[in-house]
Amino acid sequence: MRHKHALRAGPAPGRWPGAEPWQTPALASAALIHAPIHAPIDALSDLLDAVAAGDGASREGLVAVLNGLLGDHLQRAEHALATPMQWRHQAAALDLAAPGLQARPRVLLMVHDLCLNEAGWQREGHEHGPLLARHLGATLLHLRYNSGLSVAANGARLNHMLEALAHDWPVSLQALDIVGHGMGGLVARSACAQAAVGGARWPARLRRLVFLGTPQLGLPLERMGSWLRRVLGLRSASAPLARLAGWRSAGMADLRHGDLLPPGGQGGRGRGQPPQPLRHAQPPLPPLPPGVACHAIAGCLGSRLHSARRGDGLVPLASALGQQPRSALGQQPRSALVPPLPATACWVGEGLHHLDLLSSALVYRRLLYALSDG
């Protein structure tokens, strides 16, 4: 008998139930993993059954990858593996009534990237968050979320959760700082934009917003395959998940253009609609939150002069800094960040891959600078 988290078998080879023709792996994998997918549902169920009986952290890491790839499908199916958004504190779900919670007037929130969870901030024996929180005198929180959902959906939920947090925090919340890695930066920006429309009160506490390798203007679709292979390489027993790397979730599609708002709010595509053709002109980005000190930290595989287009291997340098309009064959240029970030708020680390941003001592020092007063 299957455990309750086992995926149901039954979809036709290469298709997910309810998938449109353009969502078939034969098309998606051409840009991502360059190999056809044959719906390894049974293999994936067996893998998760085995991991569930072993190390919990390993299982959670695999579930985070699965959500990045298929999270929107899991959510629509109300599947037990769909990750709910939640606050995490000291490797556990946040309990505001816990006697050991050291709630301070300042909160530092870390928002992870695609296919990761809060444990993804730990790399090569280093983690930025605890060191930053200790130096700043802040309470460290992580956001865990389903990175396969659209950025707008996650932004809407984060907006509501931040409003509740500001109201329910055990002490008066005076300052909120957010650091977003990759997709996490887009989710944070989406929450800010939707808060402005809805008249939320939590943005009045937002002091600093730091983007760490965030694709403000999108990223080349073909680079996602390399990113997924790197993430899967961090996980043990991830071969069945690698066979799913051709699926493209709503969250992954949003990364292509840096989409932040739902259809109608930014002109994005609706559920069940095929991706817009490349000649489609992208609408302007919503403005950065007013009165908030925003910073962009980017990686560059080589020198900034010669590796700007490659960027950190996933995000082009111009996109990470939001400084230039993006143009591609058949596309209209897209406007850059408004207001533009000043040069003093932008930093580029040469010789750093997208994941190296999580472990670099230079990046840590830049984060400390961005989050410090003065």
Short mmCIF file of the C-alpha atoms (twelve columns), coordinates in Angstrom:
data_MODEL
# 
_entry.id   MODEL 
# 
loop_
_atom_site.group_PDB 
_atom_site.id 
_atom_site.type_symbol 
_atom_site.label_atom_id 
_atom_site.label_alt_id 
_atom_site.label_comp_id 
_atom_site.label_asym_id 
_atom_site.label_seq_id 
_atom_site.Cartn_x 
_atom_site.Cartn_y 
_atom_site.Cartn_z 
_atom_site.pdbx_PDB_model_num 
ATOM 1   C CA . MET A 1   0.000  0.000  0.000   1 
ATOM 2   C CA . ARG A 2   1.313  3.400  -0.974  1 
ATOM 3   C CA . HIS A 3   2.006  6.057  1.598   1 
ATOM 4   C CA . LYS A 4   -0.327 9.039  1.435   1 
ATOM 5   C CA . HIS A 5   2.339  11.115 -0.312  1 
ATOM 6   C CA . ALA A 6   2.750  8.728  -3.245  1 
ATOM 7   C CA . LEU A 7   1.852  10.198 -6.610  1 
ATOM 8   C CA . ARG A 8   -1.085 8.637  -8.373  1 
ATOM 9   C CA . ALA A 9   -0.179 6.678  -11.468 1 
ATOM 10  C CA . GLY A 10  -2.235 7.029  -14.585 1 
ATOM 11  C CA . PRO A 11  -1.250 9.929  -16.857 1 
ATOM 12  C CA . ALA A 12  -0.449 9.078  -20.427 1 
ATOM 13  C CA . PRO A 13  3.262  8.907  -21.205 1 
ATOM 14  C CA . GLY A 14  4.735  12.376 -21.436 1 
ATOM 15  C CA . ARG A 15  1.590  14.159 -20.237 1 
ATOM 16  C CA . TRP A 16  0.249  15.472 -16.957 1 
ATOM 17  C CA . PRO A 17  -3.516 15.283 -16.397 1 
ATOM 18  C CA . GLY A 18  -5.132 18.364 -17.917 1 
ATOM 19  C CA . ALA A 19  -1.964 19.478 -19.685 1 
ATOM 20  C CA . GLU A 20  -2.299 21.473 -22.860 1 
ATOM 21  C CA . PRO A 21  -0.426 20.251 -25.953 1 
ATOM 22  C CA . TRP A 22  2.236  22.944 -25.507 1 
ATOM 23  C CA . GLN A 23  2.915  21.599 -21.986 1 
ATOM 24  C CA . THR A 24  4.046  18.186 -23.209 1 
ATOM 25  C CA . PRO A 25  7.581  17.261 -22.123 1 
ATOM 26  C CA . ALA A 26  8.659  16.795 -25.730 1 
ATOM 27  C CA . LEU A 27  8.365  20.570 -26.181 1 
ATOM 28  C CA . ALA A 28  9.418  21.745 -22.738 1 
ATOM 29  C CA . SER A 29  12.432 19.450 -22.540 1 
ATOM 30  C CA . ALA A 30  13.803 20.731 -25.816 1 
ATOM 31  C CA . ALA A 31  14.694 23.970 -24.087 1 
ATOM 32  C CA . LEU A 32  15.486 22.555 -20.672 1 
ATOM 33  C CA . ILE A 33  17.012 19.118 -20.596 1 
ATOM 34  C CA . HIS A 34  17.098 18.062 -24.277 1 
ATOM 35  C CA . ALA A 35  15.591 14.637 -23.594 1 
ATOM 36  C CA . PRO A 36  12.008 13.307 -23.741 1 
ATOM 37  C CA . ILE A 37  10.185 12.643 -20.481 1 
ATOM 38  C CA . HIS A 38  8.104  9.507  -19.961 1 
ATOM 39  C CA . ALA A 39  6.123  10.337 -16.823 1 
ATOM 40  C CA . PRO A 40  8.156  8.359  -14.242 1 
ATOM 41  C CA . ILE A 41  5.355  8.578  -11.670 1 
ATOM 42  C CA . ASP A 42  5.927  5.113  -10.193 1 
ATOM 43  C CA . ALA A 43  9.678  5.642  -9.937  1 
ATOM 44  C CA . LEU A 44  9.158  8.957  -8.202  1 
ATOM 45  C CA . SER A 45  6.672  7.444  -5.760  1 
ATOM 46  C CA . ASP A 46  9.117  4.668  -4.910  1 
ATOM 47  C CA . LEU A 47  11.867 7.249  -4.364  1 
ATOM 48  C CA . LEU A 48  9.785  9.353  -1.998  1 
ATOM 49  C CA . ASP A 49  8.596  6.279  -0.122  1 
ATOM 50  C CA . ALA A 50  12.216 5.323  0.476   1 
ATOM 51  C CA . VAL A 51  13.381 8.802  1.410   1 
ATOM 52  C CA . ALA A 52  10.446 9.312  3.781   1 
ATOM 53  C CA . ALA A 53  11.669 6.363  5.809   1 
ATOM 54  C CA . GLY A 54  15.158 7.823  6.003   1 
ATOM 55  C CA . ASP A 55  16.625 11.273 6.542   1 
ATOM 56  C CA . GLY A 56  13.906 13.925 6.825   1 
ATOM 57  C CA . ALA A 57  16.090 16.715 5.496   1 
ATOM 58  C CA . SER A 58  16.852 14.746 2.332   1 
ATOM 59  C CA . ARG A 59  13.192 14.112 1.723   1 
ATOM 60  C CA . GLU A 60  12.317 17.769 2.241   1 
ATOM 61  C CA . GLY A 61  15.007 18.776 -0.224  1 
ATOM 62  C CA . LEU A 62  13.620 16.436 -2.861  1 
ATOM 63  C CA . VAL A 63  10.092 17.673 -2.258  1 
ATOM 64  C CA . ALA A 64  11.336 21.250 -2.743  1 
ATOM 65  C CA . VAL A 65  12.763 20.296 -6.140  1 
ATOM 66  C CA . LEU A 66  9.564  18.480 -7.065  1 
ATOM 67  C CA . ASN A 67  7.511  21.552 -6.158  1 
ATOM 68  C CA . GLY A 68  9.717  23.758 -8.300  1 
ATOM 69  C CA . LEU A 69  9.120  21.476 -11.271 1 
ATOM 70  C CA . LEU A 70  5.485  20.505 -10.742 1 
ATOM 71  C CA . GLY A 71  4.214  22.578 -7.831  1 
ATOM 72  C CA . ASP A 72  1.380  24.243 -9.726  1 
ATOM 73  C CA . HIS A 73  0.064  20.824 -10.833 1 
ATOM 74  C CA . LEU A 74  0.376  19.473 -7.286  1 
ATOM 75  C CA . GLN A 75  -1.521 22.464 -5.910  1 
ATOM 76  C CA . ARG A 76  -4.376 22.132 -8.393  1 
ATOM 77  C CA . ALA A 77  -4.642 18.441 -7.568  1 
ATOM 78  C CA . GLU A 78  -4.618 19.251 -3.821  1 
ATOM 79  C CA . HIS A 79  -1.789 16.765 -3.486  1 
ATOM 80  C CA . ALA A 80  -0.178 16.130 -0.089  1 
ATOM 81  C CA . LEU A 81  3.235  16.951 -1.570  1 
ATOM 82  C CA . ALA A 82  2.267  20.522 -2.506  1 
ATOM 83  C CA . THR A 83  4.298  22.748 -0.187  1 
ATOM 84  C CA . PRO A 84  2.241  25.286 1.794   1 
ATOM 85  C CA . MET A 85  3.778  28.701 2.420   1 
ATOM 86  C CA . GLN A 86  4.986  29.032 5.983   1 
ATOM 87  C CA . TRP A 87  7.407  30.899 8.215   1 
ATOM 88  C CA . ARG A 88  10.404 28.905 9.391   1 
ATOM 89  C CA . HIS A 89  12.507 29.688 12.446  1 
ATOM 90  C CA . GLN A 90  15.438 27.605 13.653  1 
ATOM 91  C CA . ALA A 91  14.621 24.727 11.260  1 
ATOM 92  C CA . ALA A 92  10.984 24.437 12.365  1 
ATOM 93  C CA . ALA A 93  7.630  26.014 11.604  1 
ATOM 94  C CA . LEU A 94  7.324  29.335 13.412  1 
ATOM 95  C CA . ASP A 95  5.263  29.281 16.600  1 
ATOM 96  C CA . LEU A 96  4.651  32.820 17.833  1 
ATOM 97  C CA . ALA A 97  3.598  31.456 21.228  1 
ATOM 98  C CA . ALA A 98  6.742  29.366 21.741  1 
ATOM 99  C CA . PRO A 99  8.467  30.361 25.003  1 
ATOM 100 C CA . GLY A 100 11.912 30.156 23.398  1 
ATOM 101 C CA . LEU A 101 11.141 32.624 20.609  1 
ATOM 102 C CA . GLN A 102 13.396 35.657 20.895  1 
ATOM 103 C CA . ALA A 103 11.192 38.157 19.099  1 
ATOM 104 C CA . ARG A 104 13.041 41.381 18.432  1 
ATOM 105 C CA . PRO A 105 11.762 44.656 16.978  1 
ATOM 106 C CA . ARG A 106 13.762 43.954 13.824  1 
ATOM 107 C CA . VAL A 107 13.100 40.950 11.574  1 
ATOM 108 C CA . LEU A 108 15.366 39.658 8.812   1 
ATOM 109 C CA . LEU A 109 13.462 37.560 6.274   1 
ATOM 110 C CA . MET A 110 15.279 35.259 3.824   1 
ATOM 111 C CA . VAL A 111 13.355 34.076 0.732   1 
ATOM 112 C CA . HIS A 112 14.835 31.115 -1.169  1 
ATOM 113 C CA . ASP A 113 15.171 30.437 -4.891  1 
ATOM 114 C CA . LEU A 114 13.482 28.049 -7.317  1 
ATOM 115 C CA . CYS A 115 13.511 24.339 -6.364  1 
ATOM 116 C CA . LEU A 116 14.977 25.051 -2.937  1 
ATOM 117 C CA . ASN A 117 13.755 25.522 0.615   1 
ATOM 118 C CA . GLU A 118 15.257 27.320 3.613   1 
ATOM 119 C CA . ALA A 119 17.982 24.679 3.897   1 
ATOM 120 C CA . GLY A 120 19.211 25.794 0.479   1 
ATOM 121 C CA . TRP A 121 20.753 28.869 2.077   1 
ATOM 122 C CA . GLN A 122 23.402 26.593 3.608   1 
ATOM 123 C CA . ARG A 123 26.306 26.023 1.243   1 
ATOM 124 C CA . GLU A 124 29.870 24.858 1.843   1 
ATOM 125 C CA . GLY A 125 29.511 25.157 5.599   1 
ATOM 126 C CA . HIS A 126 28.273 28.738 5.475   1 
ATOM 127 C CA . GLU A 127 24.904 30.429 5.835   1 
ATOM 128 C CA . HIS A 128 24.421 34.177 5.516   1 
ATOM 129 C CA . GLY A 129 21.230 34.497 7.588   1 
ATOM 130 C CA . PRO A 130 22.306 33.581 11.125  1 
ATOM 131 C CA . LEU A 131 25.473 35.682 10.916  1 
ATOM 132 C CA . LEU A 132 23.605 38.670 9.554   1 
ATOM 133 C CA . ALA A 133 20.840 38.418 12.150  1 
ATOM 134 C CA . ARG A 134 23.354 38.190 14.985  1 
ATOM 135 C CA . HIS A 135 25.268 41.229 13.769  1 
ATOM 136 C CA . LEU A 136 22.110 43.268 13.126  1 
ATOM 137 C CA . GLY A 137 20.335 42.280 16.332  1 
ATOM 138 C CA . ALA A 138 17.394 40.902 14.342  1 
ATOM 139 C CA . THR A 139 15.182 37.837 14.568  1 
ATOM 140 C CA . LEU A 140 15.865 35.574 11.586  1 
ATOM 141 C CA . LEU A 141 12.902 34.132 9.693   1 
ATOM 142 C CA . HIS A 142 12.852 32.059 6.532   1 
ATOM 143 C CA . LEU A 143 10.004 31.743 4.076   1 
ATOM 144 C CA . ARG A 144 9.247  28.282 2.732   1 
ATOM 145 C CA . TYR A 145 7.023  28.271 -0.348  1 
ATOM 146 C CA . ASN A 146 6.000  26.259 -3.403  1 
ATOM 147 C CA . SER A 147 8.305  27.672 -6.077  1 
ATOM 148 C CA . GLY A 148 6.318  25.997 -8.870  1 
ATOM 149 C CA . LEU A 149 3.400  28.366 -8.347  1 
ATOM 150 C CA . SER A 150 3.349  31.634 -10.223 1 
ATOM 151 C CA . VAL A 151 5.341  34.480 -8.740  1 
ATOM 152 C CA . ALA A 152 2.108  36.453 -8.461  1 
ATOM 153 C CA . ALA A 153 0.376  33.707 -6.459  1 
ATOM 154 C CA . ASN A 154 3.302  33.443 -4.061  1 
ATOM 155 C CA . GLY A 155 3.537  37.223 -3.835  1 
ATOM 156 C CA . ALA A 156 -0.148 37.492 -2.936  1 
ATOM 157 C CA . ARG A 157 0.188  34.909 -0.192  1 
ATOM 158 C CA . LEU A 158 3.360  36.517 1.162   1 
ATOM 159 C CA . ASN A 159 1.597  39.880 1.237   1 
ATOM 160 C CA . HIS A 160 -1.171 38.452 3.430   1 
ATOM 161 C CA . MET A 161 1.276  36.613 5.675   1 
ATOM 162 C CA . LEU A 162 3.410  39.714 6.222   1 
ATOM 163 C CA . GLU A 163 0.316  41.709 7.132   1 
ATOM 164 C CA . ALA A 164 -0.590 39.099 9.727   1 
ATOM 165 C CA . LEU A 165 2.993  38.895 10.989  1 
ATOM 166 C CA . ALA A 166 3.204  42.652 11.506  1 
ATOM 167 C CA . HIS A 167 -0.010 42.480 13.526  1 
ATOM 168 C CA . ASP A 168 0.770  39.345 15.557  1 
ATOM 169 C CA . TRP A 169 4.502  39.766 16.197  1 
ATOM 170 C CA . PRO A 170 5.028  39.439 19.987  1 
ATOM 171 C CA . VAL A 171 6.757  42.813 20.226  1 
ATOM 172 C CA . SER A 172 6.198  45.969 18.231  1 
ATOM 173 C CA . LEU A 173 7.727  45.336 14.802  1 
ATOM 174 C CA . GLN A 174 9.830  48.373 13.959  1 
ATOM 175 C CA . ALA A 175 11.885 47.213 10.990  1 
ATOM 176 C CA . LEU A 176 11.641 44.469 8.373   1 
ATOM 177 C CA . ASP A 177 14.497 43.586 6.005   1 
ATOM 178 C CA . ILE A 178 14.095 41.079 3.164   1 
ATOM 179 C CA . VAL A 179 16.814 39.227 1.260   1 
ATOM 180 C CA . GLY A 180 15.622 37.291 -1.792  1 
ATOM 181 C CA . HIS A 181 17.782 34.843 -3.738  1 
ATOM 182 C CA . GLY A 182 16.830 34.444 -7.399  1 
ATOM 183 C CA . MET A 183 13.081 33.830 -7.613  1 
ATOM 184 C CA . GLY A 184 12.823 34.853 -3.946  1 
ATOM 185 C CA . GLY A 185 13.563 38.439 -4.924  1 
ATOM 186 C CA . LEU A 186 10.727 38.402 -7.460  1 
ATOM 187 C CA . VAL A 187 8.316  36.968 -4.894  1 
ATOM 188 C CA . ALA A 188 9.266  39.739 -2.462  1 
ATOM 189 C CA . ARG A 189 8.790  42.417 -5.134  1 
ATOM 190 C CA . SER A 190 5.438  40.922 -6.090  1 
ATOM 191 C CA . ALA A 191 4.316  41.053 -2.456  1 
ATOM 192 C CA . CYS A 192 5.329  44.728 -2.283  1 
ATOM 193 C CA . ALA A 193 3.487  45.578 -5.507  1 
ATOM 194 C CA . GLN A 194 0.307  43.792 -4.427  1 
ATOM 195 C CA . ALA A 195 0.500  45.364 -0.973  1 
ATOM 196 C CA . ALA A 196 0.565  48.810 -2.581  1 
ATOM 197 C CA . VAL A 197 -2.572 48.039 -4.563  1 
ATOM 198 C CA . GLY A 198 -4.395 46.541 -1.582  1 
ATOM 199 C CA . GLY A 199 -3.409 49.173 0.963   1 
ATOM 200 C CA . ALA A 200 -1.559 46.788 3.285   1 
ATOM 201 C CA . ARG A 201 0.183  48.293 6.293   1 
ATOM 202 C CA . TRP A 202 3.233  46.045 6.622   1 
ATOM 203 C CA . PRO A 203 5.279  47.910 3.939   1 
ATOM 204 C CA . ALA A 204 5.541  50.821 6.394   1 
ATOM 205 C CA . ARG A 205 7.915  48.590 8.376   1 
ATOM 206 C CA . LEU A 206 9.960  47.511 5.356   1 
ATOM 207 C CA . ARG A 207 13.355 49.187 5.505   1 
ATOM 208 C CA . ARG A 208 15.624 47.252 3.138   1 
ATOM 209 C CA . LEU A 209 15.141 44.892 0.208   1 
ATOM 210 C CA . VAL A 210 18.193 43.065 -1.141  1 
ATOM 211 C CA . PHE A 211 18.135 41.110 -4.402  1 
ATOM 212 C CA . LEU A 212 20.667 38.321 -4.624  1 
ATOM 213 C CA . GLY A 213 21.022 37.128 -8.208  1 
ATOM 214 C CA . THR A 214 17.394 38.024 -8.945  1 
ATOM 215 C CA . PRO A 215 16.363 38.012 -12.636 1 
ATOM 216 C CA . GLN A 216 14.624 41.397 -12.586 1 
ATOM 217 C CA . LEU A 217 14.283 41.417 -16.373 1 
ATOM 218 C CA . GLY A 218 13.994 37.659 -16.832 1 
ATOM 219 C CA . LEU A 219 16.494 35.045 -17.932 1 
ATOM 220 C CA . PRO A 220 17.162 32.922 -21.029 1 
ATOM 221 C CA . LEU A 221 14.916 29.869 -21.007 1 
ATOM 222 C CA . GLU A 222 17.708 27.556 -22.113 1 
ATOM 223 C CA . ARG A 223 19.697 28.256 -18.950 1 
ATOM 224 C CA . MET A 224 17.103 26.616 -16.706 1 
ATOM 225 C CA . GLY A 225 18.283 23.152 -17.702 1 
ATOM 226 C CA . SER A 226 21.773 23.869 -16.361 1 
ATOM 227 C CA . TRP A 227 20.303 25.327 -13.171 1 
ATOM 228 C CA . LEU A 228 18.147 22.253 -12.590 1 
ATOM 229 C CA . ARG A 229 21.061 19.914 -13.150 1 
ATOM 230 C CA . ARG A 230 23.078 21.829 -10.556 1 
ATOM 231 C CA . VAL A 231 20.241 21.761 -8.015  1 
ATOM 232 C CA . LEU A 232 19.600 18.072 -8.613  1 
ATOM 233 C CA . GLY A 233 23.305 17.445 -8.182  1 
ATOM 234 C CA . LEU A 234 22.961 18.708 -4.621  1 
ATOM 235 C CA . ARG A 235 20.378 16.051 -3.795  1 
ATOM 236 C CA . SER A 236 21.077 12.376 -3.192  1 
ATOM 237 C CA . ALA A 237 18.953 9.808  -5.040  1 
ATOM 238 C CA . SER A 238 17.606 12.458 -7.401  1 
ATOM 239 C CA . ALA A 239 17.777 10.533 -10.687 1 
ATOM 240 C CA . PRO A 240 13.984 10.163 -11.006 1 
ATOM 241 C CA . LEU A 241 13.606 13.879 -10.436 1 
ATOM 242 C CA . ALA A 242 16.131 14.569 -13.169 1 
ATOM 243 C CA . ARG A 243 13.776 12.742 -15.541 1 
ATOM 244 C CA . LEU A 244 11.142 15.340 -14.649 1 
ATOM 245 C CA . ALA A 245 13.381 18.300 -15.433 1 
ATOM 246 C CA . GLY A 246 11.573 18.845 -18.740 1 
ATOM 247 C CA . TRP A 247 8.400  19.950 -17.011 1 
ATOM 248 C CA . ARG A 248 7.982  23.694 -16.749 1 
ATOM 249 C CA . SER A 249 5.914  25.004 -13.859 1 
ATOM 250 C CA . ALA A 250 4.164  28.370 -13.727 1 
ATOM 251 C CA . GLY A 251 6.950  29.653 -11.493 1 
ATOM 252 C CA . MET A 252 9.605  28.672 -13.997 1 
ATOM 253 C CA . ALA A 253 7.673  30.347 -16.801 1 
ATOM 254 C CA . ASP A 254 7.548  33.574 -14.789 1 
ATOM 255 C CA . LEU A 255 11.322 33.543 -14.415 1 
ATOM 256 C CA . ARG A 256 11.645 33.822 -18.175 1 
ATOM 257 C CA . HIS A 257 10.260 37.353 -18.188 1 
ATOM 258 C CA . GLY A 258 10.580 38.374 -14.553 1 
ATOM 259 C CA . ASP A 259 6.776  38.460 -14.259 1 
ATOM 260 C CA . LEU A 260 5.496  39.737 -10.908 1 
ATOM 261 C CA . LEU A 261 1.756  40.335 -11.156 1 
ATOM 262 C CA . PRO A 262 -1.242 38.232 -12.200 1 
ATOM 263 C CA . PRO A 263 -2.967 38.551 -15.588 1 
ATOM 264 C CA . GLY A 264 -4.578 41.960 -15.806 1 
ATOM 265 C CA . GLY A 265 -2.097 43.422 -13.342 1 
ATOM 266 C CA . GLN A 266 0.904  43.068 -15.618 1 
ATOM 267 C CA . GLY A 267 -0.442 41.520 -18.776 1 
ATOM 268 C CA . GLY A 268 0.900  38.068 -17.986 1 
ATOM 269 C CA . ARG A 269 -0.583 34.905 -19.404 1 
ATOM 270 C CA . GLY A 270 -3.454 33.131 -17.701 1 
ATOM 271 C CA . ARG A 271 -3.646 29.545 -16.541 1 
ATOM 272 C CA . GLY A 272 -3.981 27.076 -19.353 1 
ATOM 273 C CA . GLN A 273 -2.706 29.505 -21.983 1 
ATOM 274 C CA . PRO A 274 0.423  28.808 -24.018 1 
ATOM 275 C CA . PRO A 275 3.508  30.980 -23.559 1 
ATOM 276 C CA . GLN A 276 3.402  34.262 -25.431 1 
ATOM 277 C CA . PRO A 277 5.394  34.345 -28.680 1 
ATOM 278 C CA . LEU A 278 8.774  35.978 -28.514 1 
ATOM 279 C CA . ARG A 279 7.598  39.002 -30.439 1 
ATOM 280 C CA . HIS A 280 5.173  39.853 -27.615 1 
ATOM 281 C CA . ALA A 281 6.133  43.171 -26.046 1 
ATOM 282 C CA . GLN A 282 6.618  42.844 -22.300 1 
ATOM 283 C CA . PRO A 283 4.808  45.413 -20.119 1 
ATOM 284 C CA . PRO A 284 6.743  47.692 -17.789 1 
ATOM 285 C CA . LEU A 285 7.760  46.418 -14.391 1 
ATOM 286 C CA . PRO A 286 5.945  47.723 -11.325 1 
ATOM 287 C CA . PRO A 287 8.031  50.283 -9.423  1 
ATOM 288 C CA . LEU A 288 10.243 49.411 -6.525  1 
ATOM 289 C CA . PRO A 289 8.629  50.069 -3.137  1 
ATOM 290 C CA . PRO A 290 8.961  53.751 -2.202  1 
ATOM 291 C CA . GLY A 291 11.004 54.694 0.826   1 
ATOM 292 C CA . VAL A 292 12.820 51.336 0.885   1 
ATOM 293 C CA . ALA A 293 16.571 50.989 0.468   1 
ATOM 294 C CA . CYS A 294 16.933 48.480 -2.381  1 
ATOM 295 C CA . HIS A 295 20.194 46.781 -3.318  1 
ATOM 296 C CA . ALA A 296 21.181 44.341 -6.066  1 
ATOM 297 C CA . ILE A 297 23.988 41.807 -5.682  1 
ATOM 298 C CA . ALA A 298 25.021 39.906 -8.800  1 
ATOM 299 C CA . GLY A 299 27.489 37.208 -9.712  1 
ATOM 300 C CA . CYS A 300 29.603 37.027 -12.850 1 
ATOM 301 C CA . LEU A 301 31.455 33.910 -13.986 1 
ATOM 302 C CA . GLY A 302 34.378 35.891 -15.350 1 
ATOM 303 C CA . SER A 303 35.235 39.551 -15.440 1 
ATOM 304 C CA . ARG A 304 32.366 41.988 -15.543 1 
ATOM 305 C CA . LEU A 305 33.654 43.426 -18.794 1 
ATOM 306 C CA . HIS A 306 33.791 40.134 -20.687 1 
ATOM 307 C CA . SER A 307 31.083 38.029 -19.016 1 
ATOM 308 C CA . ALA A 308 28.115 40.371 -18.683 1 
ATOM 309 C CA . ARG A 309 25.883 38.286 -20.932 1 
ATOM 310 C CA . ARG A 310 26.770 35.058 -19.139 1 
ATOM 311 C CA . GLY A 311 26.258 36.658 -15.756 1 
ATOM 312 C CA . ASP A 312 26.299 34.102 -12.957 1 
ATOM 313 C CA . GLY A 313 25.570 31.238 -15.353 1 
ATOM 314 C CA . LEU A 314 21.820 31.565 -14.876 1 
ATOM 315 C CA . VAL A 315 20.955 35.261 -14.608 1 
ATOM 316 C CA . PRO A 316 22.501 37.757 -17.074 1 
ATOM 317 C CA . LEU A 317 24.250 40.632 -15.372 1 
ATOM 318 C CA . ALA A 318 21.926 43.294 -16.796 1 
ATOM 319 C CA . SER A 319 18.907 41.402 -15.505 1 
ATOM 320 C CA . ALA A 320 20.379 40.908 -12.023 1 
ATOM 321 C CA . LEU A 321 21.141 44.626 -11.734 1 
ATOM 322 C CA . GLY A 322 17.983 45.774 -13.496 1 
ATOM 323 C CA . GLN A 323 19.978 48.501 -15.159 1 
ATOM 324 C CA . GLN A 324 19.373 47.941 -18.864 1 
ATOM 325 C CA . PRO A 325 16.419 47.176 -21.081 1 
ATOM 326 C CA . ARG A 326 16.393 43.630 -22.326 1 
ATOM 327 C CA . SER A 327 16.058 42.933 -26.018 1 
ATOM 328 C CA . ALA A 328 16.019 39.637 -27.850 1 
ATOM 329 C CA . LEU A 329 15.257 38.549 -31.377 1 
ATOM 330 C CA . GLY A 330 11.717 39.669 -32.182 1 
ATOM 331 C CA . GLN A 331 11.117 41.287 -28.781 1 
ATOM 332 C CA . GLN A 332 10.544 44.855 -27.802 1 
ATOM 333 C CA . PRO A 333 12.922 46.180 -25.133 1 
ATOM 334 C CA . ARG A 334 11.650 46.001 -21.594 1 
ATOM 335 C CA . SER A 335 12.018 48.934 -19.239 1 
ATOM 336 C CA . ALA A 336 14.503 48.628 -16.406 1 
ATOM 337 C CA . LEU A 337 13.843 49.061 -12.688 1 
ATOM 338 C CA . VAL A 338 11.978 52.204 -11.697 1 
ATOM 339 C CA . PRO A 339 13.401 54.094 -9.994  1 
ATOM 340 C CA . PRO A 340 16.796 52.870 -11.195 1 
ATOM 341 C CA . LEU A 341 19.155 51.612 -8.550  1 
ATOM 342 C CA . PRO A 342 22.083 53.959 -7.934  1 
ATOM 343 C CA . ALA A 343 25.568 52.637 -8.575  1 
ATOM 344 C CA . THR A 344 26.236 52.532 -4.843  1 
ATOM 345 C CA . ALA A 345 23.346 50.050 -4.450  1 
ATOM 346 C CA . CYS A 346 24.695 47.622 -7.069  1 
ATOM 347 C CA . TRP A 347 27.545 45.178 -6.571  1 
ATOM 348 C CA . VAL A 348 29.038 42.494 -8.820  1 
ATOM 349 C CA . GLY A 349 31.126 39.593 -7.562  1 
ATOM 350 C CA . GLU A 350 33.452 38.327 -10.276 1 
ATOM 351 C CA . GLY A 351 34.067 34.597 -10.542 1 
ATOM 352 C CA . LEU A 352 30.797 33.711 -8.770  1 
ATOM 353 C CA . HIS A 353 28.149 31.275 -9.985  1 
ATOM 354 C CA . HIS A 354 24.505 31.734 -9.003  1 
ATOM 355 C CA . LEU A 355 24.893 29.279 -6.106  1 
ATOM 356 C CA . ASP A 356 28.233 30.752 -5.072  1 
ATOM 357 C CA . LEU A 357 26.298 33.838 -4.012  1 
ATOM 358 C CA . LEU A 358 25.170 31.777 -1.008  1 
ATOM 359 C CA . SER A 359 28.647 30.954 0.292   1 
ATOM 360 C CA . SER A 360 30.937 33.808 -0.746  1 
ATOM 361 C CA . ALA A 361 32.525 35.811 2.078   1 
ATOM 362 C CA . LEU A 362 32.567 38.841 -0.230  1 
ATOM 363 C CA . VAL A 363 28.828 38.526 -0.779  1 
ATOM 364 C CA . TYR A 364 28.293 38.274 2.974   1 
ATOM 365 C CA . ARG A 365 30.195 41.494 3.533   1 
ATOM 366 C CA . ARG A 366 28.156 43.212 0.830   1 
ATOM 367 C CA . LEU A 367 24.927 41.948 2.407   1 
ATOM 368 C CA . LEU A 368 26.059 43.309 5.756   1 
ATOM 369 C CA . TYR A 369 26.760 46.672 4.126   1 
ATOM 370 C CA . ALA A 370 23.348 46.732 2.413   1 
ATOM 371 C CA . LEU A 371 21.496 45.845 5.608   1 
ATOM 372 C CA . SER A 372 23.406 48.140 7.955   1 
ATOM 373 C CA . ASP A 373 22.408 51.644 8.961   1 
ATOM 374 C CA . GLY A 374 24.331 54.589 7.637   1 
# 
